[in-house]
């Protein structure tokens, strides 16, 4: 056995199939890093990427505490989602008060989406380096200040500037939430937790317009931003007290007390929590090796063709959803003559259906993943028997063959994206019907039904894409989720910016038929992603 192999055995990466291949220099560096942290336990280190074969739990957080983390993540994410939806019912009021056009009013949505897309790519990378907790606290604080400013604006240019700051502040928490979920969950349970967080975040979309309409009708449109300021202030206090650091290079499985002041939650001083998390007897073995992150980590992720295609497909579908939301206020106000309160109520169907889809999709992803893993293990066992027969029962040769050939690896993309085609098809059929119902001025109920039906299936691709990104880039989970956020927000900004002109040229039926067809055509690109799923698993050096 070579020196490299001995070192590999020490840190627990000598497993079958061997998905991690480290040079002698890399392995030596890894052992040195761990030794400096806990020299007494380095000989006991084992692989820490699955629940099986560990000398410690993958996560010290109890199920109840995991749900608490989900609730806290959802609370912060709620203010990102609601900031967009709560604003839709008052677009016409903003037009009148500041004497601007419909297109200029839409620009206040466009700039929000642009900054919502750009900043998570930067802040997500910082969260992967310095920890989740400090970046979340900074983000919520910036958002809080921006909301106070928006409540006091006096002209259109101030709205534009502060909407940019508002989006830049809160947008990163969506990507960081995915990173937090990736820190305390294994792959077989990740889909459900990501679905829970996404689902509760969608509550902001579901009830945001109704809340905005109610506040505006009772007081004024400025009350919307006072509400967001008060809520985000409470969120900041809650986050500061209760949100622990979860980054595995800093706290391992949650049992290691972080060194940075901002990374330590006051709640960790509670004796019961200290006992549960084993903070006085930490599992140093669970501390993941800190890999130096590139300043251009986002470009490294986008170099992966399969992920680039997935992000594009998800972004186009998300654009359909946001564009149909942005159009709804104008349609209900100018075509149906509804007031601000009734407009808010009309956003409920698509919001509630989005909430249902996020939660159920996450559950299904867990089920589908376990089913595919079981099939894969049975298939791999059969292949191993065949290869042993062909190679005179030489296990070393067979092991090397399986390790070096992508065809023997698990198809992670297939496990995550199998239901994507039917959900995209149904959703886009809903958008086509929605557009033509508006065009012929069909009964209001038909618009609400088609909006809800389209939303019921539209959000599924986002849950699938987020989960797959976290699967493939576990050490860059916030950055990977930030990439998805960048794509979906930039695409949405482009379509919303063009919405008024597209409607003038194509009418509502033509606009949503065009966008739905674009989404359906792009969905066929997912066949390539699924086809290359085994290679994606192979190149990413991840395990089941």
C-alpha positions as CSV (number, residue, x, y, z in Angstrom):
1,X,0.0,0.0,0.0
2,X,1.4,3.4,-1.1
3,X,1.8,6.4,1.3
4,X,-1.1,8.1,-0.5
5,X,-3.3,5.1,0.0
6,X,-2.4,4.9,3.7
7,X,-3.3,8.6,4.1
8,X,-6.5,8.1,2.2
9,X,-7.5,5.3,4.6
10,X,-6.8,7.5,7.6
11,X,-9.3,10.2,6.5
12,X,-11.8,7.7,5.3
13,X,-12.0,8.1,1.5
14,X,-11.0,4.6,0.7
15,X,-14.5,3.5,-0.1
16,X,-16.3,1.5,-2.8
17,X,-16.9,2.8,-5.4
18,X,-14.1,5.4,-4.8
19,X,-15.6,8.6,-5.9
20,X,-13.0,10.8,-4.3
21,X,-9.5,10.8,-5.8
22,X,-6.9,12.8,-4.0
23,X,-3.2,13.2,-4.8
24,X,-0.7,12.4,-2.1
25,X,-0.1,16.2,-1.6
26,X,-3.8,16.9,-1.2
27,X,-4.4,14.0,1.3
28,X,-1.4,15.0,3.3
29,X,-2.7,18.6,3.5
30,X,-6.1,17.3,4.6
31,X,-4.6,15.2,7.4
32,X,-2.5,18.1,8.6
33,X,-5.6,20.3,8.7
34,X,-7.6,17.8,10.7
35,X,-4.6,17.1,13.0
36,X,-4.3,20.7,14.0
37,X,-8.0,20.7,15.0
38,X,-7.9,17.5,17.0
39,X,-4.7,15.5,16.9
40,X,-5.9,12.9,19.4
41,X,-8.7,11.7,17.1
42,X,-7.1,11.8,13.6
43,X,-6.6,8.1,13.4
44,X,-10.4,7.6,14.0
45,X,-11.6,9.7,11.0
46,X,-14.0,8.1,8.7
47,X,-16.0,9.1,5.7
48,X,-18.6,11.7,6.6
49,X,-20.7,12.0,3.5
50,X,-23.4,9.4,4.3
51,X,-25.2,8.2,7.5
52,X,-23.8,4.7,7.1
53,X,-20.5,3.7,8.7
54,X,-20.1,6.9,10.8
55,X,-18.7,7.0,14.3
56,X,-20.9,10.1,14.8
57,X,-24.3,11.3,13.5
58,X,-24.2,13.2,10.2
59,X,-26.1,16.0,12.1
60,X,-26.4,16.6,15.8
61,X,-29.6,18.6,15.3
62,X,-32.7,16.7,16.4
63,X,-35.7,16.4,14.2
64,X,-37.4,19.1,16.2
65,X,-34.4,21.4,15.9
66,X,-34.3,20.7,12.1
67,X,-37.8,21.8,11.8
68,X,-36.9,24.9,13.9
69,X,-34.1,25.6,11.4
70,X,-36.6,25.2,8.6
71,X,-38.9,27.7,10.3
72,X,-36.2,30.2,10.8
73,X,-35.0,29.9,7.2
74,X,-38.6,30.2,6.0
75,X,-39.1,33.3,8.2
76,X,-36.2,35.1,6.6
77,X,-37.0,33.8,3.1
78,X,-40.6,35.0,3.6
79,X,-39.5,38.6,3.5
80,X,-37.7,38.1,0.2
81,X,-40.7,36.6,-1.5
82,X,-43.3,38.9,0.0
83,X,-41.4,42.1,-1.0
84,X,-42.3,41.3,-4.7
85,X,-45.8,40.1,-4.3
86,X,-46.9,42.7,-1.7
87,X,-46.1,45.4,-4.3
88,X,-48.1,44.2,-7.2
89,X,-51.6,45.5,-6.1
90,X,-50.4,49.1,-5.7
91,X,-48.7,49.4,-9.1
92,X,-51.5,51.5,-10.4
93,X,-51.5,53.7,-7.3
94,X,-47.8,54.3,-7.7
95,X,-48.4,55.3,-11.4
96,X,-50.9,57.9,-10.3
97,X,-49.0,59.3,-7.3
98,X,-45.8,59.8,-9.1
99,X,-47.3,60.5,-12.5
100,X,-45.5,57.8,-14.4
101,X,-46.4,55.3,-17.1
102,X,-47.2,51.6,-16.8
103,X,-43.9,50.8,-18.3
104,X,-42.0,53.0,-15.8
105,X,-44.0,51.3,-12.9
106,X,-42.9,47.9,-14.2
107,X,-39.3,49.1,-14.1
108,X,-39.6,49.2,-10.3
109,X,-40.2,45.4,-10.5
110,X,-37.4,44.9,-13.1
111,X,-34.7,46.5,-11.0
112,X,-35.9,44.5,-8.0
113,X,-35.5,41.2,-9.9
114,X,-32.1,42.3,-11.4
115,X,-30.6,42.9,-7.9
116,X,-32.4,39.9,-6.5
117,X,-30.5,37.9,-9.1
118,X,-27.1,39.5,-8.9
119,X,-26.4,39.8,-5.2
120,X,-26.9,36.1,-4.1
121,X,-24.1,35.1,-6.5
122,X,-21.7,37.3,-4.5
123,X,-23.2,36.9,-1.0
124,X,-23.7,33.2,-1.5
125,X,-20.0,32.7,-2.1
126,X,-19.2,34.6,1.0
127,X,-21.6,32.4,3.0
128,X,-19.8,29.4,1.7
129,X,-16.5,30.9,3.0
130,X,-17.4,32.8,6.2
131,X,-20.5,30.9,7.3
132,X,-24.2,31.2,6.8
133,X,-25.2,33.1,10.0
134,X,-23.2,36.4,9.5
135,X,-24.3,36.9,5.9
136,X,-28.0,36.3,6.9
137,X,-27.8,38.9,9.6
138,X,-26.2,41.5,7.3
139,X,-28.8,40.8,4.6
140,X,-31.8,41.2,6.9
141,X,-30.3,44.4,8.4
142,X,-29.8,46.0,4.9
143,X,-33.4,45.0,4.0
144,X,-34.7,46.6,7.2
145,X,-33.1,49.9,6.4
146,X,-34.2,49.9,2.8
147,X,-37.9,49.3,3.8
148,X,-37.8,52.3,6.1
149,X,-36.4,54.4,3.3
150,X,-39.1,53.2,0.9
151,X,-41.8,54.1,3.4
152,X,-40.6,57.7,3.2
153,X,-39.8,58.2,-0.5
154,X,-40.8,61.4,-2.2
155,X,-40.0,60.7,-5.9
156,X,-39.7,58.0,-8.5
157,X,-35.9,57.9,-8.6
158,X,-35.8,57.3,-4.9
159,X,-38.1,54.3,-5.3
160,X,-35.8,52.9,-8.0
161,X,-32.7,53.3,-5.8
162,X,-34.2,51.9,-2.7
163,X,-35.9,49.0,-4.5
164,X,-32.4,48.0,-5.7
165,X,-31.1,48.2,-2.1
166,X,-34.1,46.3,-0.8
167,X,-33.5,43.4,-3.2
168,X,-29.7,43.4,-2.7
169,X,-30.3,43.1,1.0
170,X,-32.8,40.2,1.3
171,X,-32.2,38.3,-1.9
172,X,-29.2,36.3,-0.7
173,X,-31.2,34.5,2.1
174,X,-33.0,32.3,-0.5
175,X,-29.7,30.9,-1.7
176,X,-28.2,30.7,1.8
177,X,-31.3,28.8,3.0
178,X,-30.5,26.1,0.5
179,X,-27.0,26.0,1.9
180,X,-28.3,25.6,5.4
181,X,-30.6,22.7,4.4
182,X,-27.6,21.1,2.7
183,X,-25.6,21.4,5.8
184,X,-27.9,19.4,8.1
185,X,-29.5,17.0,5.7
186,X,-28.5,13.9,3.8
187,X,-29.5,13.4,0.2
188,X,-32.3,11.0,1.0
189,X,-34.1,13.6,3.2
190,X,-32.9,16.8,1.5
191,X,-35.8,17.0,-1.0
192,X,-38.4,17.3,1.7
193,X,-36.6,19.9,3.8
194,X,-35.8,22.0,0.7
195,X,-39.5,21.7,-0.2
196,X,-40.6,22.8,3.2
197,X,-38.4,25.9,3.2
198,X,-39.4,26.7,-0.4
199,X,-43.1,26.0,0.4
200,X,-43.2,28.3,3.4
201,X,-41.3,31.0,1.5
202,X,-44.0,30.8,-1.2
203,X,-46.5,31.9,1.5
204,X,-45.1,35.3,0.8
205,X,-46.2,35.0,-2.8
206,X,-49.5,33.4,-1.7
207,X,-50.6,36.1,0.7
208,X,-48.3,39.0,-0.1
209,X,-50.7,40.6,-2.6
210,X,-53.6,40.2,-0.2
211,X,-51.6,41.8,2.6
212,X,-50.5,44.6,0.4
213,X,-54.0,45.3,-0.8
214,X,-55.3,45.3,2.7
215,X,-52.6,47.6,4.0
216,X,-53.0,50.0,1.1
217,X,-56.8,50.1,1.3
218,X,-56.8,50.7,5.1
219,X,-53.9,53.2,5.3
220,X,-51.9,53.9,2.2
221,X,-49.3,52.2,-0.1
222,X,-46.6,53.5,2.3
223,X,-48.0,51.2,5.0
224,X,-46.7,48.2,3.0
225,X,-43.1,49.2,3.6
226,X,-43.7,50.1,7.2
227,X,-45.1,46.5,7.6
228,X,-42.0,45.1,5.9
229,X,-39.7,47.2,8.1
230,X,-41.4,46.1,11.3
231,X,-41.5,42.4,10.3
232,X,-37.9,42.3,9.1
233,X,-36.8,44.0,12.4
234,X,-38.5,41.2,14.3
235,X,-36.8,38.7,11.9
236,X,-33.4,40.2,12.6
237,X,-33.8,39.8,16.3
238,X,-35.1,36.2,15.9
239,X,-32.2,35.3,13.6
240,X,-29.6,36.9,15.9
241,X,-30.9,34.9,18.9
242,X,-31.8,31.5,17.4
243,X,-30.1,30.8,14.1
244,X,-26.9,28.7,14.7
245,X,-24.0,28.5,12.3
246,X,-24.4,25.3,10.2
247,X,-21.5,25.5,7.7
248,X,-19.8,22.1,8.1
249,X,-16.3,23.5,7.6
250,X,-16.9,25.6,10.7
251,X,-19.2,23.6,13.0
252,X,-19.0,20.1,11.5
253,X,-22.3,18.3,12.3
254,X,-23.3,21.1,14.7
255,X,-21.4,19.9,17.7
256,X,-18.4,22.3,17.3
257,X,-18.6,25.8,18.7
258,X,-17.5,28.3,16.0
259,X,-14.7,30.8,16.7
260,X,-16.2,33.9,15.1
261,X,-18.4,36.1,17.3
262,X,-21.0,36.6,14.6
263,X,-21.2,32.8,14.0
264,X,-22.3,32.1,17.6
265,X,-26.0,32.2,18.4
266,X,-27.0,33.3,22.0
267,X,-29.4,30.3,22.1
268,X,-26.4,28.0,22.2
269,X,-25.8,29.0,25.8
270,X,-29.0,27.3,26.9
271,X,-27.9,24.1,28.7
272,X,-30.5,21.8,27.1
273,X,-29.3,22.9,23.6
274,X,-25.6,22.5,24.5
275,X,-26.3,19.0,25.7
276,X,-28.3,18.0,22.6
277,X,-25.7,19.3,20.2
278,X,-22.8,17.8,22.3
279,X,-21.1,21.2,22.4
280,X,-19.1,20.2,25.4
281,X,-18.0,17.0,23.8
282,X,-17.8,17.9,20.0
283,X,-17.4,15.5,17.2
284,X,-14.2,16.9,15.7
285,X,-14.2,14.1,13.1
286,X,-17.3,15.7,11.5
287,X,-15.4,18.9,10.7
288,X,-15.1,19.0,6.9
289,X,-11.9,20.0,5.3
290,X,-11.9,23.7,4.3
291,X,-11.1,24.0,0.7
292,X,-9.9,27.4,-0.6
293,X,-12.8,28.8,-2.6
294,X,-12.2,30.6,-5.9
295,X,-13.3,34.2,-6.3
296,X,-15.0,33.0,-9.5
297,X,-16.7,30.0,-8.0
298,X,-19.9,30.9,-9.9
299,X,-18.0,30.6,-13.2
300,X,-16.8,27.2,-12.2
301,X,-20.4,26.0,-11.6
302,X,-21.6,27.5,-14.9
303,X,-18.8,25.7,-16.8
304,X,-20.9,22.5,-16.1
305,X,-23.0,22.2,-19.2
306,X,-25.7,20.1,-17.5
307,X,-26.2,22.6,-14.7
308,X,-26.2,25.5,-17.2
309,X,-29.0,23.9,-19.1
310,X,-31.0,23.1,-16.0
311,X,-30.7,26.7,-14.8
312,X,-31.9,28.0,-18.1
313,X,-34.9,25.8,-18.3
314,X,-35.9,26.6,-14.7
315,X,-35.4,30.3,-15.3
316,X,-37.6,30.4,-18.4
317,X,-40.4,28.6,-16.5
318,X,-40.0,31.0,-13.5
319,X,-40.3,33.9,-15.9
320,X,-43.7,32.6,-17.1
321,X,-44.8,32.6,-13.5
322,X,-43.6,36.1,-12.6
323,X,-44.8,37.6,-15.8
324,X,-48.3,36.3,-15.3
325,X,-48.2,37.8,-11.8
326,X,-47.0,41.2,-13.0
327,X,-49.7,41.2,-15.7
328,X,-52.6,40.3,-13.4
329,X,-52.8,43.7,-11.6
330,X,-53.1,45.6,-14.9
331,X,-55.6,43.2,-16.3
332,X,-57.8,43.2,-13.2
333,X,-57.7,46.9,-12.8
334,X,-58.1,48.1,-16.4
335,X,-60.1,45.3,-18.0
336,X,-62.2,44.2,-15.1
337,X,-62.3,47.4,-13.1
338,X,-61.5,45.8,-9.7
339,X,-60.3,47.8,-6.7
340,X,-57.1,47.2,-4.8
341,X,-58.6,44.9,-2.2
342,X,-60.3,42.6,-4.7
343,X,-57.1,42.5,-6.8
344,X,-55.2,41.3,-3.7
345,X,-57.7,38.5,-3.2
346,X,-57.3,37.4,-6.9
347,X,-53.6,36.6,-6.2
348,X,-54.6,33.9,-3.7
349,X,-55.2,31.0,-6.1
350,X,-51.8,31.1,-7.7
351,X,-50.0,31.6,-4.3
352,X,-51.8,28.8,-2.5
353,X,-51.3,26.4,-5.4
354,X,-47.6,27.3,-5.5
355,X,-47.3,26.5,-1.8
356,X,-49.0,23.1,-2.3
357,X,-46.6,22.3,-5.2
358,X,-43.5,23.2,-3.3
359,X,-44.3,21.0,-0.3
360,X,-45.6,18.0,-2.3
361,X,-42.7,18.1,-4.8
362,X,-40.2,18.0,-2.0
363,X,-41.8,14.9,-0.6
364,X,-41.9,13.2,-4.0
365,X,-38.3,14.0,-4.6
366,X,-37.3,12.1,-1.4
367,X,-39.5,9.1,-2.5
368,X,-38.1,9.1,-6.0
369,X,-34.5,9.4,-4.8
370,X,-34.8,6.4,-2.5
371,X,-36.5,4.4,-5.2
372,X,-33.8,5.1,-7.7
373,X,-31.0,4.5,-5.2
374,X,-32.4,1.0,-4.4
375,X,-32.7,0.1,-8.1
376,X,-29.1,1.3,-8.7
377,X,-27.7,-0.7,-5.8
378,X,-29.4,-3.9,-7.1
379,X,-28.2,-3.2,-10.6
380,X,-24.6,-2.5,-9.5
381,X,-24.6,-5.7,-7.5
382,X,-25.6,-7.6,-10.7
383,X,-22.9,-5.8,-12.7
384,X,-20.3,-6.6,-10.2
385,X,-21.1,-10.4,-10.3
386,X,-20.9,-10.3,-14.1
387,X,-17.6,-8.4,-14.1
388,X,-16.1,-10.8,-11.5
389,X,-17.0,-13.8,-13.8
390,X,-15.4,-12.1,-16.7
391,X,-12.2,-11.2,-14.8
392,X,-11.5,-14.4,-12.9
393,X,-12.9,-13.2,-9.6
394,X,-10.3,-10.5,-9.3
395,X,-12.0,-7.9,-7.1
396,X,-9.2,-5.3,-7.5
397,X,-9.7,-5.2,-11.3
398,X,-13.4,-5.1,-11.0
399,X,-13.2,-2.3,-8.4
400,X,-11.0,-0.2,-10.7
401,X,-13.3,-0.8,-13.6
402,X,-16.3,0.4,-11.7
403,X,-14.4,3.4,-10.2
404,X,-13.1,4.6,-13.6
405,X,-16.2,4.1,-15.8
406,X,-19.0,6.6,-15.5
407,X,-21.6,4.1,-16.8
408,X,-21.4,2.4,-13.4
409,X,-22.3,5.5,-11.4
410,X,-25.7,6.6,-10.1
411,X,-27.8,8.8,-12.3
412,X,-28.4,11.7,-9.9
413,X,-30.1,13.9,-12.6
414,X,-32.7,11.2,-13.4
415,X,-33.6,10.7,-9.8
416,X,-34.2,14.5,-9.4
417,X,-35.7,15.4,-12.8
418,X,-37.9,12.5,-13.7
419,X,-41.2,14.4,-13.0
420,X,-40.1,17.6,-14.6
421,X,-41.6,17.0,-18.1
422,X,-45.2,16.4,-17.0
423,X,-45.1,19.3,-14.6
424,X,-43.7,21.7,-17.2
425,X,-46.2,20.5,-19.8
426,X,-49.3,21.0,-17.5
427,X,-48.0,24.3,-16.2
428,X,-47.5,25.8,-19.7
429,X,-50.8,24.6,-20.9
430,X,-52.3,26.5,-18.0
431,X,-50.4,29.7,-19.0
432,X,-51.7,29.4,-22.6
433,X,-55.2,29.1,-21.3
434,X,-54.6,32.0,-18.9
435,X,-53.4,34.3,-21.7
436,X,-56.4,33.6,-24.0
437,X,-58.9,33.9,-21.1
438,X,-57.6,37.5,-20.6
439,X,-57.6,38.2,-24.3
440,X,-61.3,37.3,-24.8
441,X,-62.2,38.8,-21.4
442,X,-63.6,35.5,-20.1
443,X,-65.3,35.4,-16.7
444,X,-63.0,36.3,-13.9
445,X,-63.3,32.8,-12.4
446,X,-61.7,31.3,-15.5
447,X,-58.6,33.6,-15.1
448,X,-58.2,32.7,-11.4
449,X,-58.6,28.9,-12.2
450,X,-56.1,28.9,-15.0
451,X,-53.7,31.0,-12.9
452,X,-53.9,28.6,-10.0
453,X,-53.6,25.5,-12.3
454,X,-50.5,26.9,-13.9
455,X,-48.9,27.8,-10.6
456,X,-49.7,24.3,-9.1
457,X,-47.1,22.8,-11.4
458,X,-44.9,25.8,-12.3
459,X,-42.8,25.9,-9.1
460,X,-41.8,22.2,-9.1
461,X,-38.9,22.7,-11.4
462,X,-37.4,25.2,-9.0
463,X,-37.5,22.7,-6.1
464,X,-35.9,20.0,-8.4
465,X,-33.2,22.4,-9.7
466,X,-32.4,23.7,-6.2
467,X,-32.1,20.1,-4.8
468,X,-29.9,18.9,-7.7
469,X,-27.6,21.9,-7.4
470,X,-27.1,21.3,-3.7
471,X,-26.5,17.6,-4.4
472,X,-23.8,18.2,-7.0
473,X,-22.1,21.1,-5.2
474,X,-22.5,20.4,-1.5
475,X,-19.5,22.5,-0.5
476,X,-20.7,25.4,-2.7
477,X,-24.4,25.0,-2.0
478,X,-25.2,28.7,-1.4
479,X,-23.2,29.7,-4.5
480,X,-24.9,27.1,-6.6
481,X,-28.3,28.2,-5.4
482,X,-27.2,31.8,-6.1
483,X,-26.6,30.8,-9.7
484,X,-30.2,29.5,-10.0
485,X,-31.4,32.8,-8.4
486,X,-29.3,34.8,-10.9
487,X,-30.8,33.1,-13.9
488,X,-34.4,33.1,-12.8
489,X,-34.3,36.8,-11.7
490,X,-32.5,38.1,-14.8
491,X,-34.8,36.2,-17.1
492,X,-37.8,37.5,-15.2
493,X,-36.5,41.0,-15.4
494,X,-36.1,40.8,-19.1
495,X,-39.6,39.5,-19.8
496,X,-41.3,42.0,-17.4
497,X,-39.4,44.9,-18.9
498,X,-40.7,43.8,-22.3
499,X,-44.2,42.9,-21.1
500,X,-46.0,46.2,-22.1
501,X,-44.5,46.3,-25.6
502,X,-45.1,42.5,-26.1
503,X,-48.7,42.9,-25.2
504,X,-49.1,45.9,-27.6
505,X,-47.7,43.8,-30.5
506,X,-48.9,40.3,-29.6
507,X,-51.9,40.7,-27.2
508,X,-52.0,38.7,-23.9
509,X,-52.9,35.5,-25.7
510,X,-49.9,35.7,-28.0
511,X,-47.5,36.7,-25.2
512,X,-48.3,33.7,-22.9
513,X,-48.5,31.3,-25.8
514,X,-45.1,32.4,-26.9
515,X,-43.6,32.1,-23.4
516,X,-45.2,28.8,-22.7
517,X,-44.0,27.3,-26.0
518,X,-40.5,28.7,-25.3
519,X,-40.6,26.9,-21.9
520,X,-41.9,23.6,-23.4
521,X,-39.3,23.6,-26.2
522,X,-36.5,24.3,-23.7
523,X,-37.7,21.4,-21.4
524,X,-36.5,18.9,-24.0
525,X,-32.9,20.0,-23.2
526,X,-33.4,18.2,-19.9
527,X,-33.2,15.0,-21.8
528,X,-29.5,15.8,-22.3
529,X,-29.0,16.5,-18.6
530,X,-30.6,13.2,-17.7
531,X,-28.6,11.3,-20.3
532,X,-25.4,12.7,-18.8
533,X,-26.6,12.2,-15.2
534,X,-24.1,9.4,-14.5
535,X,-21.2,11.5,-15.8
536,X,-22.4,14.5,-13.7
537,X,-22.3,12.2,-10.6
538,X,-18.8,10.9,-11.7
539,X,-17.3,14.3,-12.3
540,X,-18.7,15.9,-9.2
541,X,-17.0,13.3,-7.0
542,X,-20.0,12.8,-4.7
543,X,-21.5,9.8,-3.0
544,X,-25.0,8.5,-2.5
